[in-house]
């Protein structure tokens, strides 16, 4: 399983949740609520990349982002 680097933004509504941001390839970010236990070393488990284009990878997030996206393009170096 691949992992994408994330930044913790704030606490979630439930004590076990946290809002994280995934930096996208275009310099923006997608925020999503995840269980705190799913974060390891400031990274979040994602599915293996489902697409690639030069220095970008298309990854599927473990949960829907706040804007309703399940897949986002990220820079290749942000995925381990």
C-alpha positions as CSV (number, residue, x, y, z in Angstrom):
1,X,0.0,0.0,0.0
2,X,1.2,3.5,-0.8
3,X,1.3,6.4,1.6
4,X,0.9,10.1,0.8
5,X,2.4,12.9,2.9
6,X,-0.2,15.0,4.8
7,X,-0.4,18.0,7.1
8,X,-2.7,17.9,10.1
9,X,-5.0,20.9,10.0
10,X,-7.2,20.6,13.1
11,X,-9.2,18.3,15.4
12,X,-12.2,16.6,14.0
13,X,-15.7,16.6,15.5
14,X,-15.1,13.3,17.2
15,X,-12.0,12.8,19.5
16,X,-10.6,10.0,17.3
17,X,-10.8,12.2,14.1
18,X,-8.5,14.7,12.6
19,X,-8.7,17.0,9.6
20,X,-5.7,16.6,7.3
21,X,-4.6,18.3,4.1
22,X,-3.1,16.5,1.1
23,X,-1.0,18.8,-1.1
24,X,-2.0,18.4,-4.7
25,X,0.2,18.5,-7.8
26,X,-1.1,22.0,-8.8
27,X,-0.1,23.5,-5.4
28,X,-3.5,23.4,-3.8
29,X,-4.7,21.1,-1.1
30,X,-7.6,18.7,-0.4
31,X,-8.9,18.4,3.1
32,X,-10.5,15.3,4.5
33,X,-11.5,13.9,7.9
34,X,-9.7,10.7,8.9
35,X,-9.3,8.5,11.9
36,X,-6.3,9.5,13.9
37,X,-5.0,5.9,13.9
38,X,-4.6,6.0,10.1
39,X,-1.8,8.5,10.2
40,X,1.8,7.2,10.5
41,X,4.8,9.5,10.3
42,X,2.8,12.4,8.8
43,X,1.6,10.1,6.0
44,X,-1.8,8.5,5.2
45,X,-2.4,5.2,3.5
46,X,-3.8,5.5,0.0
47,X,-4.4,3.0,-2.7
48,X,-1.7,2.3,-5.2
49,X,-1.5,5.0,-7.8
50,X,-4.2,4.5,-10.5
51,X,-2.6,6.9,-13.0
52,X,0.6,8.7,-13.7
53,X,1.8,11.6,-15.8
54,X,5.4,12.7,-15.7
55,X,6.1,13.8,-12.1
56,X,2.5,13.3,-11.0
57,X,0.5,10.4,-9.6
58,X,-3.2,9.9,-9.3
59,X,-4.0,8.4,-5.9
60,X,-7.3,7.3,-4.4
61,X,-8.0,8.8,-1.0
62,X,-9.2,6.6,1.9
63,X,-12.2,8.9,2.4
64,X,-14.0,11.5,0.3
65,X,-12.5,15.0,0.6
66,X,-14.5,18.0,1.8
67,X,-15.0,19.0,-1.8
68,X,-16.3,15.6,-2.8
69,X,-13.2,14.1,-4.5
70,X,-12.0,10.6,-4.1
71,X,-8.9,10.8,-6.4
72,X,-6.3,13.6,-6.6
73,X,-3.2,14.2,-8.5
74,X,-0.1,14.6,-6.3
75,X,3.6,15.1,-6.9
76,X,5.4,11.8,-7.3
77,X,7.8,12.7,-4.4
78,X,5.0,13.0,-1.9
79,X,4.1,9.3,-2.3
80,X,6.1,6.5,-0.6
